[in-house]
Amino acid sequence: MENEFYNENDAYIIVPSDEYDVAILVGTNPLNFDDDNVDVEIRFKNGSLYTATFFTTQNIESIFRKNRETGECQSGLYFYCKDMIIVEKLTIENIVSTVKSLLKEDLFYSIFDSQNLD
């Protein structure tokens, strides 16, 4: 699945399915599967949109190190991100599988943030 949808020249990756599309907003730099974070949008076929940010465990450690050096977040005392999902590796397969699992386990709507103007 990795190379099927990923083109490092694209700013995003779209993985379609019957019920929803997964848009992985990778930006213009190649995705680092071990140490990175990425915004993910889920657009259901009815038009509703939900977002979350996927982080790798290594990326969280890198953010803490950076914050200790820059003084952000009280010099690395804490780190937060609304709608955070942590994965071991930031692969397309892991992201898509996580979304499927959260939907199946009825956890999706409590983790992903609604972007709908209800």
C-alpha positions as CSV (number, residue, x, y, z in Angstrom):
1,M,0.0,0.0,0.0
2,E,2.9,2.4,0.7
3,N,3.9,3.2,-2.9
4,E,0.5,2.9,-4.4
5,F,-0.7,6.3,-3.2
6,Y,2.5,8.0,-2.1
7,N,4.3,10.5,-4.4
8,E,6.8,12.6,-2.6
9,N,6.0,15.5,-4.9
10,D,2.4,15.7,-3.8
11,A,1.4,17.7,-0.7
12,Y,-1.2,15.1,0.2
13,I,-2.1,11.4,-0.2
14,I,-5.7,10.3,-0.9
15,V,-6.7,6.8,0.0
16,P,-10.3,6.2,-1.2
17,S,-12.7,3.7,0.2
18,D,-16.4,2.9,-0.3
19,E,-17.5,4.9,2.8
20,Y,-14.9,7.6,3.2
21,D,-11.6,9.0,1.8
22,V,-8.5,9.4,3.9
23,A,-6.4,12.5,3.1
24,I,-2.9,12.5,4.6
25,L,-1.5,16.0,4.4
26,V,2.2,15.3,4.1
27,G,3.3,18.7,2.8
28,T,6.2,19.1,0.4
29,N,8.9,17.2,2.4
30,P,9.1,13.4,2.2
31,L,7.4,11.7,5.1
32,N,9.7,10.3,7.7
33,F,7.9,7.1,8.8
34,D,9.9,6.9,12.1
35,D,10.0,10.5,13.3
36,D,7.2,12.7,12.0
37,N,3.7,13.8,12.5
38,V,1.0,14.4,9.9
39,D,-2.5,15.8,9.7
40,V,-5.2,13.4,8.5
41,E,-8.6,14.3,7.1
42,I,-11.5,11.8,6.8
43,R,-14.2,12.9,4.4
44,F,-17.3,10.6,4.5
45,K,-19.3,10.2,1.3
46,N,-22.1,12.3,2.9
47,G,-19.7,15.3,2.9
48,S,-18.8,15.3,6.7
49,L,-15.2,16.0,7.5
50,Y,-13.1,15.0,10.5
51,T,-9.5,15.6,11.4
52,A,-6.7,14.3,13.6
53,T,-2.9,14.5,13.9
54,F,-0.9,11.2,13.8
55,F,2.5,11.2,15.6
56,T,5.1,8.6,15.9
57,T,6.5,7.8,19.4
58,Q,9.9,8.9,18.2
59,N,8.5,12.2,17.0
60,I,7.1,12.9,20.4
61,E,10.5,12.3,21.9
62,S,12.0,14.7,19.3
63,I,9.5,17.3,20.1
64,F,10.3,17.1,23.9
65,R,14.0,17.4,23.1
66,K,13.4,20.5,20.9
67,N,11.1,22.0,23.5
68,R,13.8,21.6,26.2
69,E,16.2,23.5,23.9
70,T,13.8,26.2,22.8
71,G,11.9,26.7,26.1
72,E,8.6,25.9,24.5
73,C,6.0,24.1,26.7
74,Q,7.9,25.2,29.9
75,S,11.1,23.8,28.5
76,G,9.7,20.5,27.6
77,L,7.7,19.9,30.8
78,Y,4.7,18.9,28.7
79,F,3.5,18.4,25.2
80,Y,-0.1,18.4,23.9
81,C,-2.0,18.2,20.7
82,K,-5.7,18.2,20.3
83,D,-7.0,15.0,18.5
84,M,-3.6,13.2,18.8
85,I,-3.2,9.7,17.7
86,I,0.2,7.9,18.4
87,V,1.5,5.2,16.1
88,E,4.8,3.3,16.1
89,K,5.4,4.0,12.4
90,L,3.8,6.7,10.3
91,T,2.9,4.6,7.3
92,I,-0.1,4.9,5.1
93,E,-1.1,1.4,6.0
94,N,-0.9,2.2,9.7
95,I,-3.0,5.3,9.3
96,V,-5.7,3.6,7.2
97,S,-5.8,0.6,9.5
98,T,-6.1,2.9,12.6
99,V,-9.0,4.8,11.1
100,K,-10.8,1.5,10.2
101,S,-10.2,0.1,13.7
102,L,-11.4,3.3,15.5
103,L,-14.6,3.3,13.4
104,K,-15.2,-0.4,14.1
105,E,-14.5,0.0,17.8
106,D,-16.8,3.1,17.9
107,L,-14.0,5.3,19.1
108,F,-13.6,7.4,15.9
109,Y,-16.0,10.3,16.8
110,S,-14.5,10.7,20.3
111,I,-11.0,11.1,18.9
112,F,-11.3,12.8,15.5
113,D,-12.4,16.5,15.5
114,S,-15.5,17.4,13.5
115,Q,-15.0,20.1,10.9
116,N,-18.6,20.3,10.1
117,L,-20.6,23.4,10.5
118,D,-23.6,22.0,12.3
